[in-house]
Amino acid sequence: MASLRGMRVLVLGASSGIGAATAVALRDAGARVVGAARRTDRIDGLGLEGSVHCDVLDADECARCVERTVAVLGGLDALVSVAGLTTITPLAGMPAVQQSRGTRDESFLDAEKVVWEWPDVTARLIEELR
């Protein structure tokens, strides 16, 4: 496996769970990591090079997140996106149409839009990752 030492990485969803564990594992492997999430207070104790507030459903915030990360790290070599949305709804109270597509709700559909409707943010990431 290639060395991660010095690699500049942005981890979206770094405030808990898989995102926090990934950010720490990358840090421990020698990568320079900035964590991003809505709850930056949970990132600050991970020993990363920085934390950035980012709500992945807000295009402007995502763009600022990339810019701040590039400013902190001097560039960007990799993006790890494990930001997630969770909706907790009792199955008995869930509308039938929602049951038919699992627990996917409008927030999930909004998250899908991030990829398709924010080409400027995607283009900026691609530019940095080259």
N, C-alpha and C positions, 0 to 999 in steps of 0.2 A: 504494500500500500504506500502511496506517495505521502510524504511528510506534510503535515498541516502547519508546521512552524512558520510563523509570520504571515500566514494567509489572513486576509481581511474579510471578515464575515459579518453579515447582518442576519440576526435571527428574529423573525417576526413571531410573536406569541411566546416570548421568553419569560413571562411572569410566573408561569406555573407548568406543572406536568411535563409532557414530552419536550416542550419548548425550553423550559428551564434546564432540564437534564441535558438536552442537546447543546445549549449554550455553554454549560459547565464542561461537558465532555470536549467540546471544541477548544475551550480555554485551556483545559488540562493537556490537550494534545499540542499546544503551542500556538494556536490561532489567536489572532487579535479580534475580539468579538464585541460588537455592540448589540445589545438586546433591545427590542422594541415591543411595546404592548400598551394597553390602556392603563394598566396598573404598574407604573414604573417603580413605585415604592417596593414592589416585590422583586424587582430586578437589581436594585441598588446593592443588596447584600450578596450578590453572586460573584463579585470580584471580576467583573468584566471591564473593558476599557470605557464603557459608557452605556447609558440607557437613553432611549428616546421615546416620548409619548407618541403612540400611533394607533388610531382606530382604523382598521383596514377597510371600513365602509365609507371612509372620507377620503376622496381623491386628493384633495389639497394636503391633508395630513400625511398621506403616503408619500407625496412628492417632497414635503419638508423632511420626512423621515430619511429618505434617501440622501438628500442634500446634507443633513446634519451628520449622518453616518460617514459620508465621504469626507466631510470637514474633520471629523474626529480621527478617522483611520487613514486619511490621505488617499483614499481610493476604495475600491470594493472588488473583491475577487469571487465572492460567493454569496448567495442569498438562500437562507433556509426559511421556508414559510410553513409554520405549524400553528398559525393563529386560527382559533376556532370559535365557533358560536354554539352555544348550547341552549336549547329550549326545554324546559321541564314542564310537561303538561300531562295531567292524568289521562290515560288512554280513553277512559269513559267520557271525558269531556271534550275530546278532540273531534272536530268535524270529519265526516266521512272522507271528503276529498283529501284532507291532510293525512288521514290514516292510510290512504291508498298510495301515498308517496313517502311512507315512513313518517318520521317526525320532522321532515323538511318543512320549514315555514318560510315566511317572507324574508326573514333575516338570512336564511341559507341562500335563497334566490338572489338577494342583494349581494352576498359574498361572491356568487358566481359572476355577477355583473362586473366586479372589480377587474377581472381578467379581460373582459371584452370591451368595457366602456372607458377605460383609462389608458388609451394607447400612449399618451405622453409620459405617464409614469413608467409603463413597461419599456418604452423607448429609452428613457433615461437610465433604467437599470441595465438594459442591454449595452448601452454605450459604456457604462462603468465596468461591466463584466468582460469587456473585450480585452 
